[in-house]
Amino acid sequence: MKNPTRYGFKVGDGACCGSGPFGGIYSCGGKRGTAEFDLCDNASDYFFIDSNHPNEVASCQFAELWWEGVVKVASPYNLKLLFKLKVQAK
């Protein structure tokens, strides 16, 4: 969130769609009875699509880290190694 450009985003501390500070109020599309909300032009620029969900690019980055991430990220095993160990145990 502090260095969004490092991960391919322009905005890391605000949502593409929502209201309130940082777009953190889940009001996208009129949710929660809120008629007014902000919507960005390019969701790919934002780490968060709304107050709760990272965008598709961020989700893919998470999936890659969980699949092949180092121990510091995916501990004690990443998913690739975990599945490999499971197959070997059979």
C-alpha positions in Angstrom: 0.0 0.0 0.0 2.9 2.3 0.6 4.7 1.6 -2.7 1.9 0.7 -5.1 4.0 1.3 -8.2 6.4 -1.5 -7.1 3.5 -3.9 -7.8 2.0 -2.2 -10.8 -0.6 0.1 -9.3 -0.9 3.8 -9.2 -3.1 4.0 -6.0 -2.5 1.7 -3.0 -4.3 3.6 -0.2 -7.7 4.1 -1.7 -10.5 2.1 -3.3 -11.6 2.5 -6.9 -15.3 2.5 -5.9 -16.7 3.6 -2.6 -17.2 6.7 -0.4 -15.7 8.3 2.6 -12.0 8.4 3.5 -9.9 6.3 1.1 -13.2 5.0 -0.5 -13.4 2.7 2.6 -17.2 2.9 3.0 -18.7 0.0 1.1 -21.2 2.0 -0.9 -20.3 1.0 -4.5 -23.3 0.9 -6.8 -25.6 2.3 -4.0 -24.9 -0.4 -1.4 -26.1 0.3 2.1 -28.6 2.9 0.8 -25.9 5.4 -0.2 -26.7 7.0 -3.4 -23.5 8.9 -3.7 -20.2 7.1 -4.3 -17.0 7.7 -6.2 -16.0 5.4 -9.1 -12.6 5.6 -10.8 -12.0 5.5 -14.5 -9.5 2.6 -14.5 -9.8 -0.1 -11.8 -6.4 -1.5 -12.8 -4.8 1.5 -11.3 -6.1 0.8 -7.8 -5.0 -2.1 -5.5 -8.5 -2.2 -4.0 -11.6 -2.4 -6.2 -13.8 -1.5 -3.2 -13.4 -1.4 0.5 -13.1 -5.2 0.8 -11.6 -6.6 -2.3 -8.3 -6.3 -4.1 -8.5 -6.0 -7.9 -7.9 -8.9 -10.3 -4.2 -8.1 -10.8 -3.6 -8.1 -7.0 -5.6 -11.3 -6.6 -3.4 -13.0 -9.2 -0.3 -11.8 -7.5 -1.5 -13.2 -4.2 -2.3 -16.6 -5.9 1.2 -16.7 -7.3 2.8 -16.0 -3.9 0.6 -18.7 -2.3 1.5 -21.2 -5.0 5.3 -20.7 -5.3 6.1 -18.2 -2.5 9.2 -18.4 -0.4 8.9 -19.5 3.3 8.8 -15.8 4.4 5.6 -15.4 2.4 3.9 -18.8 2.5 4.9 -20.7 5.7 5.6 -23.4 6.4 4.9 -24.6 2.8 3.7 -22.9 -0.4 0.8 -24.7 -2.1 3.0 -26.2 -4.8 5.3 -27.9 -2.2 2.4 -28.9 0.0 0.6 -30.7 -2.9 3.9 -32.4 -3.8 4.4 -33.6 -0.3 0.8 -34.9 -0.2 1.3 -36.9 -3.4 4.6 -38.4 -2.1 2.9 -39.4 1.1 0.5 -41.7 -0.7 
